[in-house]
Each structure stands twice: as structure tokens, then as C-alpha cells.
Amino acid sequence: MGISDKDTVLYSRRDFGKLTLAGLPMALAVADLNAFAAVDSKIKGVQIGAITYSFRSFPNPADIIKAYETIGLSEMELMANHAEMLAGAPISPPAAAGRGRGAAAAPAAPVAPAPGRRGGGRRVLTPEEQAEADARAEALRKWRMSATAATFAPVKKRITDAGIDLRVLCFNMNVNTTKDDELEYAFMMAKALRVRAISTSTQVSMAKRTAPFADKHKIFLAFHSHANLTNPDETATPESFATILEASKYHAINLDIGHFTAANFDPVAYIQQHHGRITHLHLKDRKKDNGANVPWGQGDTPLTPVLKLLEKNKWDIPGNVEFEYEGDPVVEVGKCLQYCREALA
């Protein structure tokens, strides 16, 4: 049961399009409509939220907070680069929007498509561009090493004042590039933001390095699942999850049920068996056999059975929308939230 363009959701697609095309501030000017009167996305005990990566096209993270208010999302998983931008870090917004490995740990260098290619490969940076990228990375590193809990206190307050529960910080780590002092920094940031867990897209082999930090700070570190079954160092299979969980009692799983489905595993069965070690879910719809991300209801992900499972067992496992198909994020994430409301009706 997908939500089509003909369905009535929080706004009609046409009305929502008018608001978003006019810009988010215009949308907020009319956000006192009844559909968006309250920021509350807990449905029959099931907390629905979103990762701020869903709004990666927004250059200003302050507008992401406004989008949560507009849509009515009351739970947030905050990307580290968005937290840092809100705290005043020297990050170039377009470069900081990535979700891939290390994206939260360091801003990616901007590179243009190769000449003559449309959306194809990436060209090598010129020496000047590389020097600029290196300078930005060094400036960010210096900022991070000087940051304290007080640096992030205003970020927490800003989100809380918007009526949003900040439960998870996403800090992506890379076994080849993330330094130990940056791991310490990630846990410091998490404590300052008073989150329940850190999520991370990283490799299985990173678990040996992260375990002492998680044990020291007693903060859950949730490894985000993917669908790459060709590399044994990828967090993708139940066996790889077991290796991660064995390394520390503070290691956990951020189960992406879309990726898990695309890898031809059953998220309902896995959640039933391992719900005690799952901090939160990422909600998306994908086709099996490593198929594409699609609008909800058009793929193979058992979204409704998963939501019903959480409701039935009253497990405190938030489901965070991770928007990755084409479309306006405010419109589409709003439709995803409505899908959850209908599934749990």
C-alpha cells in the first residue's frame, strides 16, 4: 500500500510543492495549519523521526530544524557535520553534506564531474584545489581539538527548544582515516549533546578500535548496516553484526531495514531476535537483490510489519526516516511520516 500522488497526505503534493518552491521560510510562515500544529511523531508508542542526512540538500542546518517543525518530526538523529555547522565550525556547507564513510569525520573535497561526462566519474583536483581542501580539513581539525562540551550546549538547546528529542548523533568513522583523538572527540560531542547513542557508517574492523572508547564513556556506538556483501569488512550481514557486538557490550546495531532487505535478509526476524542490541532503525524502501531506493510502498522492505512489530512489543526503538530517492525532502519525508501513521492506524 504505497502513498501515491493522488493520496491526501500532510499537505497535498501540489500545496506542499508551492510551499517548498517558495522556500522554507515561506513554508514556515504557514506552518500553523492544523496538520503541523504540533511537533509530535510518536504513533501508538512507536517513535518516528529522521536522520538529518535526509535534508542534506539544505546548505543551512538551521533550516533542517525548521523542516522538522514543519513536517511534525519530534525525534532527530543529527549528523556530526550539521552539529558542527550549528556550533560554528569552519565547514563549507556543500562539502559537508555527505553520508558516506568519513563524511562526518572530515568534509569531502569538492570535485566536479569529468569534462564531457554527465554525472559520471570525478576528476582529479588541481594542486590549488587540493591545497584549499587540505587547508579546510586542517582548520576543521584545529577547531575540533579546541571544542568543549560548552561548544555544543547551544546546539542541544536549539533543537530541544524546537520540541525535538535529539536521541542519536551520527559520526562516521573510517578505519583508514579517523584518528584516535577524533574518536575521543566524537564521544565528547555525544556527551555534550546528551544523546543516547552514536551511530556510525564504518567497517567491521573498526570495532576493535572503537570498543575501548565505548567502554570508557559508556555510550552505545551503533554500527549502521549496509548491503555490500562482497567485502567482508562491510557491516552488512548478521555474521558481521555478531563480530561487532562481541567486541563491546556498548556496541550496538543501527539496522537499516532497506539495506538489510536489499541484501536479501529479513529485518523482521532479525529485530525479533536481537532487539536488545538495536538502538534505532533506518527506514527506507528498497528492492531485493541490491535493488534501488524507491518511494515507500514500491519496494520489498517490510515497512508495515516492522512498525507493527515495534508497536506490539512496545520496544523503545525509534524508526528514523533516511530519505534517499529523488524528490523534495520536505515533501517526501512528510509522505514517509504519513505512511507510518497509516501503517499504525
C-alpha positions in Angstrom: 0.0 0.0 0.0 2.1 2.9 -1.2 1.2 6.5 -1.0 0.6 7.8 -4.5 0.5 11.4 -5.7 -3.3 11.2 -5.6 -3.4 10.4 -1.9 -4.1 13.1 0.6 -1.1 13.4 3.0 0.0 16.2 5.4 -0.3 18.6 2.5 -1.4 17.6 -1.0 1.7 17.3 -3.2 0.6 20.4 -5.1 0.2 22.5 -2.0 3.4 21.2 -0.5 5.3 21.9 -3.7 4.1 25.5 -3.6 5.5 25.9 -0.1 8.8 24.3 -0.8 9.3 26.0 -4.2 8.8 29.3 -2.4 11.5 28.4 0.1 11.4 27.0 3.6 10.8 30.4 5.3 7.6 30.7 3.3 6.6 27.2 4.3 7.2 28.1 7.9 5.1 31.2 7.6 2.0 29.0 7.0 3.2 26.1 9.3 0.4 26.9 11.8 -2.0 24.9 9.7 -3.7 22.2 11.8 -1.7 19.4 10.1 1.5 20.9 11.5 0.2 22.4 14.7 2.3 20.1 17.0 5.7 18.6 16.7 4.8 15.0 17.6 5.7 11.9 15.6 5.2 9.2 18.2 2.5 7.0 16.8 0.9 4.4 19.1 4.1 4.3 21.1 6.3 4.0 18.1 8.7 6.9 17.8 9.2 8.0 14.2 12.0 10.5 13.4 14.6 11.2 10.7 18.3 11.5 10.3 19.3 15.0 9.2 21.1 13.4 6.2 17.6 13.2 4.7 17.9 17.0 4.3 21.4 17.1 3.0 20.4 19.4 0.2 19.9 22.2 2.7 23.0 24.3 3.0 21.9 25.8 6.3 21.3 23.3 9.1 19.1 25.8 10.9 16.6 25.2 8.0 16.7 21.5 8.8 15.4 22.1 12.3 12.7 24.2 10.7 11.8 21.4 8.4 11.4 19.0 11.3 8.9 21.5 12.9 7.1 21.9 9.6 6.8 18.2 8.9 6.0 17.4 12.6 9.0 15.3 13.4 9.7 15.1 17.1 12.9 12.9 17.1 16.2 13.6 15.4 19.4 11.7 14.5 21.9 14.5 14.0 24.7 14.3 11.5 28.0 15.4 13.1 28.7 17.9 10.3 25.3 19.5 10.9 26.1 19.7 14.6 29.4 21.3 13.9 28.0 23.8 11.5 25.4 24.8 14.1 28.2 25.2 16.6 30.2 27.5 14.3 32.8 25.1 12.8 34.6 26.2 9.7 32.9 23.8 7.3 31.9 24.5 3.7 28.2 23.5 3.6 28.1 21.8 0.2 31.2 19.7 1.0 29.8 18.7 4.4 26.6 17.1 3.3 27.9 13.6 2.6 26.7 10.4 4.3 29.5 8.0 3.1 32.3 6.8 5.1 34.2 9.5 7.0 31.7 12.2 5.8 31.0 13.3 9.3 34.7 12.9 10.3 36.0 15.3 7.6 34.5 17.4 4.9 35.0 16.0 1.4 36.9 18.0 -1.1 34.6 19.4 -3.8 35.2 17.9 -7.2 33.5 18.4 -10.5 32.3 15.8 -13.0 34.9 14.9 -15.5 34.7 17.0 -18.7 32.3 15.5 -21.2 30.6 13.3 -18.6 27.1 13.9 -17.2 27.0 12.7 -13.6 29.9 10.3 -14.4 33.3 10.0 -12.7 35.1 12.6 -10.8 38.2 14.5 -12.0 41.4 14.8 -10.0 41.7 18.1 -8.1 44.2 20.7 -9.3 47.1 21.4 -6.9 45.4 24.6 -5.9 42.1 22.9 -5.2 43.9 20.2 -3.2 45.7 22.8 -1.2 42.4 24.5 -0.4 40.8 21.3 0.6 43.7 20.4 2.8 43.6 23.8 4.5 39.9 23.4 5.2 40.5 20.0 6.7 43.3 21.3 8.9 41.1 24.2 10.0 38.3 21.9 11.0 40.7 19.6 12.8 42.1 22.5 14.9 38.5 23.6 15.6 37.6 20.1 16.8 40.5 19.7 19.0 39.7 23.0 20.7 36.0 22.3 21.1 34.5 21.5 24.5 31.1 20.5 25.9 30.2 24.1 26.1 30.7 24.4 22.3 27.7 22.1 21.7 25.4 23.2 24.5 23.7 25.8 22.3 23.1 23.2 19.6 21.3 20.9 22.0 19.2 23.8 23.4 18.3 25.0 19.9 17.0 21.5 19.0 15.2 21.0 22.3 13.6 24.4 22.1 12.1 23.3 18.8 10.3 20.5 20.6 12.6 17.8 19.1 14.2 15.0 21.0 17.8 14.6 20.0 18.5 10.9 20.6 21.3 10.0 18.3 24.5 11.6 16.9 25.8 10.2 13.6 29.6 10.4 13.5 31.0 8.4 10.6 34.4 6.7 11.2 36.8 5.3 8.7 39.4 2.7 9.7 42.0 4.3 7.4 41.5 8.0 8.2 39.9 8.5 11.6 42.4 9.3 14.3 42.0 8.2 17.9 41.7 11.8 19.1 38.8 12.2 16.7 37.1 9.1 18.3 37.6 10.8 21.7 36.1 14.0 20.2 33.1 12.1 18.9 32.3 10.7 22.3 32.8 14.2 23.9 30.4 15.6 21.4 27.8 12.9 22.1 28.0 13.6 25.9 27.7 17.3 25.3 24.6 16.8 23.2 23.2 14.3 25.7 22.3 11.7 23.1 21.5 8.1 23.9 23.8 6.7 21.2 26.3 7.4 18.4 25.6 5.9 15.0 28.4 5.3 12.5 28.9 4.1 9.0 32.2 2.3 9.2 33.9 -1.0 8.7 33.7 -4.2 10.9 37.4 -4.0 11.6 36.9 -0.6 13.2 35.1 -2.3 16.1 38.5 -3.2 17.8 39.4 0.4 17.9 36.1 1.8 19.0 35.4 -0.7 21.8 37.8 0.9 24.4 36.2 4.3 23.7 32.6 3.0 24.0 33.6 1.1 27.2 35.3 4.1 28.7 32.4 6.6 28.0 29.6 4.0 28.5 27.8 5.3 25.4 26.3 3.0 22.8 28.0 3.0 19.4 25.6 1.7 16.8 27.1 0.4 13.5 24.9 1.3 10.5 24.1 -1.6 8.3 24.6 -1.6 4.5 24.0 -4.0 1.6 27.5 -4.7 0.3 28.0 -8.4 0.5 31.2 -8.6 -1.5 33.5 -7.0 1.1 33.7 -8.9 4.4 34.8 -5.8 6.2 31.4 -4.2 5.4 28.7 -4.0 8.1 26.1 -5.9 6.2 25.4 -9.5 7.3 24.2 -10.9 10.6 27.6 -12.5 11.0 29.3 -9.1 10.7 26.9 -7.7 13.3 27.8 -10.6 15.7 31.5 -9.7 15.4 30.8 -6.0 16.2 28.6 -6.8 19.1 31.1 -9.2 20.6 33.8 -6.5 20.8 32.0 -4.4 23.4 28.7 -4.5 25.4 28.3 -0.9 24.3 28.4 -1.8 20.6 25.0 -1.9 19.0 23.3 -2.0 15.6 21.6 0.8 13.7 19.6 -1.6 11.5 18.8 0.0 8.1 15.8 -2.2 7.1 16.0 -1.1 3.5 19.7 -2.1 3.1 19.0 -5.3 5.0 16.2 -6.2 2.6 18.3 -5.3 -0.4 20.9 -7.7 0.9 18.1 -10.4 1.0 17.9 -10.7 4.7 14.7 -10.5 6.8 14.6 -7.4 9.1 11.5 -8.6 11.0 13.2 -11.8 12.1 16.5 -10.0 13.0 14.7 -7.4 15.1 12.7 -10.1 16.9 15.9 -12.0 17.8 18.2 -9.0 18.5 16.1 -6.1 19.5 18.0 -5.7 22.8 21.1 -4.6 20.8 19.4 -2.4 18.3 19.4 1.3 19.2 17.3 2.5 16.3 16.2 1.7 12.8 16.7 3.5 9.5 13.5 3.4 7.5 13.6 3.3 3.7 12.2 1.1 0.9 14.5 -0.8 -1.4 14.2 -3.7 -3.8 15.7 -7.1 -3.0 18.9 -8.3 -4.8 20.6 -5.0 -4.0 17.8 -3.1 -5.8 17.2 0.6 -5.9 15.8 3.0 -3.3 12.2 3.7 -4.2 9.3 5.7 -2.8 7.7 3.8 0.1 5.4 1.1 -0.9 7.1 0.4 -4.2 9.9 -1.8 -2.9 10.3 -5.0 -1.0 11.1 -3.7 2.5 8.5 -4.9 5.1 7.9 -1.4 6.5 4.5 -2.1 7.9 5.4 -5.4 9.6 8.4 -3.8 11.2 6.3 -0.9 12.5 3.6 -3.3 13.8 6.3 -5.4 15.5 7.6 -2.3 17.4 4.1 -1.4 18.4 3.1 -4.9 19.5 6.2 -5.3 21.7 6.4 -1.7 22.9 10.1 -1.7 22.2 11.8 1.7 22.6 13.5 1.6 19.2 13.0 4.7 17.1 12.4 4.4 13.4 14.3 7.2 11.6 13.5 8.1 8.0 16.5 8.1 5.8 15.4 9.7 2.6 17.5 8.6 -0.4 15.3 8.6 -3.5 14.5 11.5 -5.8 12.3 14.3 -4.7 11.8 17.3 -2.4 12.9 16.2 1.1 10.2 18.2 2.9 7.5 16.7 0.7 8.8 13.2 0.7 9.8 12.8 4.3 6.3 14.2 5.1 4.8 11.4 3.0 7.0 8.9 4.8 5.7 10.1 8.1 2.1 9.8 6.9 2.9 6.3 5.6 3.9 5.4 9.2 0.6 6.9 10.5 -1.4 4.9 8.1 0.5 1.7 8.8 -0.1 2.0 12.5 -3.7 3.2 12.3 
